[in-house]
Amino acid sequence: MKALLTFRGLFATQFKGFALALILSLVTLAAGVALLGTSGWFITAAALTTAGLAFNLFAPSALVRGFSFIRILARYGERLAGHDATLRLLADLRGWLFARLFPRLPIADRSLRHGDLVSRLTADVDALDTAFLVAIGPIAAAFVIGAALTGVLAWLLPGAAWLYGLCFAAAVLAVPAGLVLASRRAGKDVVSRAAEARASVLDGIEGHADLTVFGVLGTAQSDFATTAQRLAAARGRLSTLTAVAGFAVQALAALALAGTLWLGLDALAAGTVEGPVLAGLLLAVAGSFEATSTIVRSVGKLTTAMAAAERLTAIAEAPPAIVDPAMPAERTADATIVLADITFGYGGPPVLTNLDHIVAPGEHIAITGPSGIGKSSLLGLLLRLADPQAGRITLGGVPLPALRQADIHAGMALLSQDSPLFNDTIRANLLIARPDADDDALWTALADAGIADFVRVLPAGLDTMMGEGGRTVSVGQARRLCLARVLLSPAPILLLDEPTTGLDRPAEAAFFETLHQAAQGRTVIVVTHAAIPEGTMDRVLTLRGGMLG
């Protein structure tokens, strides 16, 4: 519950919507109870009256129809207001999570499987945003209705008020509280097992080719089946506990109804209550427990929401991998990069050891070496996505830890091997690098990247939609569009990580030629497996044993 309370500020932003939903829920329940009570009194009174046509049929029948319409309209309004507030809350929750996740992505990337991170971003948020509609709201509404009917019984049938009040309080408070305590473990298991199942599915999809080639597809399927069985078992335990709690609530409802009938008959015999009133009260008691019928199911979802909240707060409250200095230094115009005695690793043997190097402003260098040797790690250190365990990196004579991350990133533009093209227009994809760029600047960047002619012949030009992941263009065209985005950036330093991945040899050579011409005057650092065409780089270095040579 403590983790769930972490999000009370976000819930408070949608207070008006949730308050309206709660009020309409109360109106719905009250109208339902009044409808049953009035109907019971009306039918009984009409049956027992000896006045015949003198009995007033109009007013009670009008009340029955009125309560029926009020119940229908209030229920519709409750759903409309509650779901609108919930969808707005969902947007706030995702914004809150993303804002806290971005500074922690290096930690999340190493500590979480890809599927688990996706699960937290989707399923856990979805579980949390239903907490009010399926748990908090119904419990609050039921509590108010029960208290009101207890007051009515205390006025009309005092002997039954205490019994009903105790039974209703137990159904609304004691049983749900007991279910929460009993199902906390089961709720956590459901959330964690569901996350494992999603991760297994994603792993299987992404690695299907390798699993098939190495003949272990059956093993992967068996592992997933085991995970699915564990998830089913966890859900079964939660369902069993929910069913037991549901039985307890129905038993309390039956006890309240039977006790009210018993005490009501005594009061009827004593002449302290009339028959039609007693019939109305009995049906009102039965109707009031409608408010408790959804609580048990709601509490089952509340336990999973609590578990989801714990998973979200765990990742959101993790210490950031990199923290800005309290008093940051100013980034200078000097783009000289100095690596001094750098040692870096991921907890095991270091991938970079005592590395020293200087990159002069405007120099173009390429760094080659086998996979896993630390080339991409070096770019990550330059961007200060991580700090070295020893040594220091300076930019223009200023150590990177003395600069704000925003200033570092403003001075460096990255083209990674998996730089994405988003499902938007070419214009929008380019403007990520420089939001204030005009069309002339966009066309210049496209021309420098060698793809302006291709874009010009498109029917919509810059406003052409790229499709998901840029699937409407070839791999080579996608790489050049990403290069145009990097070139559009005003950053004086360009970092390229395997920029020719997926290109054939002629396309590779053309890419490096384009880069050489387009990035004149800027510092360029490329890490690649590709053969570097002669004359396109000032220096070609090889990373071996954690050192450049």
N, C-alpha and C positions, 0 to 999 in steps of 0.2 A: 504493500500500500504506500510505503514511503516513496518508492520510485514513481508510482502513479501521481502522487502529489507534486512531483517535480514539474508536471505539466499544467498545474493549476493556473498559471499565468496565461497560457495559451487558451485554456478553456474559458478564462475570464473575458478574453477578447470577444467571445461569441456569447456573452452572458445574455444579451437581449433575446437572441434566437432561442437559446435553450430555456430561458425563463418563459417565453411565450409557449414553447412546446410543452413545458411542465404544466402551465396553467391550462392549456387546452386538454392535456391528459387528465388533469383533475376534473375538468368539465365533462369529459367523456365518461369517466368512471362514475362521477356523481349523477349524470343523466341516466346511466345504465342502472345504478342502484335505485334511483327515483322511479325509473320506468317499471322495474320489477315490483317495487313497493306499492306504487300507485295501482298497477294492474292487479296485484293481489287484493288490495283493499277494495278496488272497484268491482271485481268479479264476485268477491265474497259478499260485499254489501248488497249488490244487485240480486244475488241469489237468496239472501236472508231477508230482504226487505218485504214487508207486507203491504207497502203503500202502492205497489203496482206502478201505474203510469205517473204517479206523483213523484217517483224517484227521479232525481236530476241526473240524466245520462250525459248531457252535453258537456258539462265542465270536466268530469273525469276522463271522458273519451278524448276531449281536446288536450288534456294534460298528457295522456298516453301518446298521442300523436306528436305533441310538442317535444316531449322528452326524447322520442325516437329520432326526430329530425335533428335536435340539438346534438344527440350522440353521434349521428352520422357526420354532420358538418364539423363538429369538434374533432372527431377522429381524423378526418381529412386534413383539417388545419394543423393538427398536431404533427402528422407525418410530413406535411409540407414544410412547416417551420423547423422541425427537428432535423430533417435531412438536409435542408438548406444550410443550417448552422453547422451540421456535421461535415458537409463538403467544404465549407469555408475553413473549418478547423483542420481538415485534411491538408489543405494547401498551406496553412500556417505550420502544421507539424512537419511537412516536408521541407519547407523553407528553414525552419529551426534546425532540423537535422542536417541539412546540407551545409548550412552556415558553420556548424560545429564540426562537420566531418572533413571539410576541405583542408583545414590546417593539420588534421590528423591522418590524412590519407597515407603517408609513408608508413605509419604504425599499423593502420588498418590493413594495408596491402600485405604486410609481412605476417600479421597475427591472425588474419581471417582468410578462410577459403573464399574464392570468388562467389560461389553460390551462397555462402552464409552472409556475405555483405549484401548481396542482392536481396536475400530474404529479409534482412533488417530494414532495408530501404523500402520494401513493398509490404510483405505480409505483416511484419511487426507494427508498422504504422497503421495499416488497415485494422488490425486488432485493437489498437489504441483509440482510434477515432470513433469506434462504436461504443466506447465505455459509457457515455451518457445515455444514448438511446436505449441500450439493452440492459443497463444495470442501474445507474444512478437515478435516472428519471423514474423508472417504474417503482423503485423502492421508495423514493420520496413521495410519489403520488399515492401509493398504497398506504403509507403511514398517515397521510392527511385524511384519506377517506375513512380509514379504520378509526381514527380519533373522532371524526365527526359522527359516525354511526354509533360509537360508544356513548357520545353525548346524547344522541336521540334516544337510545335505549335507557339511559339513566333517567330521562324525563318520562318516557312512556311505559317502560318495563324495567324498573330499577333492579329487580332481582337477577335479570339476565345480563346486565351491563358488565359486571365484573368478570363473568365467565367468558363472554364474547371478547372483552378487551384483552384478557390474558391469552386466549387462543389466537386472536389476530396478531397481537404483539409477538407471540412465539413464531407465527407463520411469517411475519415480515422481518423480524429482527433475529430471533434465536436460531431458526433453521438456516437462513442464509449465512449467518456468522459461522455456524458449525460447518456448513458446506465449504465456505472459504477456507477454514482451517484444515478441513479434511482433504480438500482438493488442490491445495497449493502445489504439492509435489506433482500431482497428475497434470495440472495446468502447465507447469514448467516443462514436464516431459513432452506434452503435446507440442508446445512451441519449439522446443529444441529438436524433437524428432522430425517435425515438419521441415525445419530448416535443413536438417541432414538430408532429407529426401529431395528437397529442391537442389541442394548442392550436388547430390549424386546424379540427378537428371542433367544438370548443366555440365558436369564433368563428362558424363556419357556422351552428350551431344557434341561437345567440343573435341573430345578425344576419340570419337567413334572410329575414325580411320586407323589410328594407331592401335586401338584395342582389337580391331579386326585383323590387322596385319600381323600382330604378335600373338594372335590366337587366344586372347584372354577375354573376349567379349562375354563368354559364358560366365566367367568369374565375376565380371562387373555386373552382369544381370543378377547373379546370385546374391551379391552384396546389396544391390538395390532392393531385391525381394526381402532380404533380412531387415533392411532399414524400414521398408514399408510395413512389415509385420510388427516391428517395434512401435511404429507410429499408430497402427491399428490397436495394439494392446494398450497404449497410453490413452487413446481416445475411448477405448472400451472401459478402462478404469474410471475415467471422468464421467462417462455416460452412466455407469453403475451408481456412482456416488450421487449424480444428479437425479437418477430415478428413485433412489432411497429418500432423498430430500423431498422430491415431489410427492411420494407416498406420505411422508410426515405432514406436509402441508394439507393434503387432502384429508388426512385423519383429523387434523386440527379443525378443518372446515366442518367435517361431519360432527365432531364433538360440540363445536359452537352451535351448529344448527339443532342438534338433538337436545342440547342443554337449554337452548332458548325455547324450543317447543315444550319441553318438560315444565320449565318454570312459567312459561306463558300459559299453559293449560291450568296450572294452579292459580295464576292471576285471573284467568277467565272465569274459573269456578268461584273465585272470591269476588268477582264483579269489579275488579280494579282495572280491567282492560276489556275492550270490546272485541268480538270475533273478527270483524273486518280489519281492525287495527293490528291484531295479532297476525293475521294472514299476511298483511302488508309487511310487517316487521320481519317475518320469517323469510319471505322472498327477498327482502332487502339484505338480510344477513347472507343469504346464499349468493346474491349478486355482488356483495362487497368482496367476496373471496375471488372474484374474477381478477381483482387487482393483484392477488398473490399468485395467480396461475402462471404468469410470465416471469416472476421473480426468480424462481429456481433455475430456469433456463438462462436467465440473465446473469445470475451469479456464476454459472459455469463459464460464461463468456468473460465475466469480470476477472476470474482467475487467470485466464489466458492473456487478458489485457494487462494484468499486473506483471505477468512474466515477460510480456513483450516490452513493457515499460522498463523493466530491469535491464533487458538486453540493449535497448536504445540508450539509456542513461550510461551504461557501461562503456559504450563506444563514444558517446558524446562528452563524457567527463574524463576520458583518457588524456594524459598530459600531451600537449602538442609536441610534435617531433622537433620543431624549430620555433623559437620564441624571439620576437624582435627585441632589440636592446632598449633599455629604459630611456636612454638619451642617444638616439641614432646619429651617426655622422652623415654628412652630406656626400652624395656621390659626385665625384669629379668628372670632368670631360675626358680625362685620360682613360683610355680603354686597355691599358697594359694589364695583362693577367700574369701573376706570379704564383706558381705552386712551389712551396718550400717544405721539403721533407715530409710529404703527405703519406700517411698510413691509414688505410681504411678497410674495414671488413664488416661482415654481417653476423658477428658472434663466433664465427669459426676462424680458419686461417685467413689472414688479410688478403684482399685481392689487389690492393695497391700498397707498395712498401717503399718507404723513403724516396718518394717520387719528387723530383725537382724539375721544373721547366718554366720557361718564360715565353709568352706569346705577345709579340709586339702588336701595336694598333695597326689595323688594316692588313695583317698577315693572314694568308690562307694556308691552313695546315690540315692534313689528313692523318688520322690515327687508325692503323690496321692491327689485326691480331685475331686469334681464334675466339669463338664464342665462350663467354664465361670468364674472360680474362680481366674484365673490369672496365671496358671502354664506356659502356653506358653509365656505370657507376661514377666515372670521372665527370661526365656531363651533369649528373645529378648533384655532385659536389659543387660544380661551378654555379649551378642554379640555386644552391643552398637548400636542396630538398633534404639533405642530411649534412652533418658535420663530420670531418675526419676525426679519427681517434688520436691522431698526432699530426703535428705540422700545421701550416696555415695557408690560406689562399687569400691573395689581395687583388683588388680591382682598383687600378689607378692609385696604388699605394695604400689603400684603405682595406683593412681586413674585412672579409665578408660578414662575420658576426657583428661588426660595428655598424652595418648598414641595415636599413629596413628591407624586408623581403620584397615589398612592392617596388622599391628603388632598384634592387638587383634585377628583378624580372622586367622592369621597364627598360633596362639596359641590355637585355638578352632576349632573343627570340629563338624558340625551339621548333624544329621540324623532326618529329620522332618517326620511327618506322611504322607506327600505327596511328599517326595523326588523322583525326576523323574529318570527314565532310558530313555536315549535319543535314537533316531532312528539311532544307530551306533553300532559298535562292542562292545563286552564285554571289550576288551582291552581299547578302547577309553573312555568308560564309567568309567573305573577304573582310568585311567590316569588323569582325572579331579582333583583328590585329590593330585596327585604327578606326574607331567608331566615327570620327569626324572627317574621314576621307571623302572627297568628292569623286564624281565619275571619272574625271581626268586622272586622278591618282589611281583609281581602280584599273583603268585601261593601261596606264603605264606599268603597273605591277604585273598585269597579265602579259603585256608585251615583253617585259623583262624575263618573265618565266617561260616565254615561248609558246603561249597558248591563247593569245589575243585573237588570232585569226579563227581559231575553232569557236570561241565564244561569240564572235561577231556574226557567224552564219547561223547561230541558233535563233529560232523564231522569236524568243523572248529576250535574247541577249543576256544582260546581267540579271534579269529577273527570271531566268530559267530555274525551275526547281531541280535540286540535285537528287532527290530520292534518299531513302534510308541508306546511310553509309556511302553516298555517292555512287550508287549502283547504276546510275544512268550513263556513266562515263567509263572509259577503260581505265586500267590500273595506271598507265602512263599519264593519261590526262588528269587523273585524280592527284597523282604526285605533283604535277606541275601546278595544279590549282592550289595545293597546299604550299608549294614553294612561293606562289604569287602572294599568298597570305603572309608568309614570313617576310618576303621582300617589302610588302606594304608597311610592315612594322617600322617605326622610326628607330628601333634598337640598333646600336652600333656594332653589336656582337651577335653573330648567327651561329647557332649550335644545331648540327644535323646528325641525327642518329639513324644509321642505315637508311638513308633517304631513297635509295634505289631498290629497296626490297620489292620483289615481284616484277621487275623490269628485265627485259632481255638485254644482251650485250650492246647492240646499237642504241637502244633507248638509254642505257646507263651512260654511255659515252656522251650522248647528246645532252643528258641531264647535267653532267659535270661541266660541259662546255658552256651551257646556259648559266649555271651557277657562277662560273669564273667571270663571265662578262657582267652579269647582273649585280654581283656583290662587290664590285670594285669600290675601294675606299672603306669597306667594312671588314671587321675581323670575322673570319670563317673558321670554325673547327668542325671537321667532319669525322665521324667514326664509321667505318665501313669495312665490309669484306670484299667489296668490289675492287677490280683493278682500276687504278687511277690513270686516266689518259694523260699523256705527257703534256706539261705546260699548263695544266688546269689548277695545280696546287704549288705553293711556294716550297713547302716541305712535306714529305711523307714520312711519318714516324711509325714505329712498330712498338706495341706494348707487350713486353715479355717480363715474366717474373715480377710483375707489379711495378715495372719501371719503363720509362719511355726511352727509345734509342733509335 
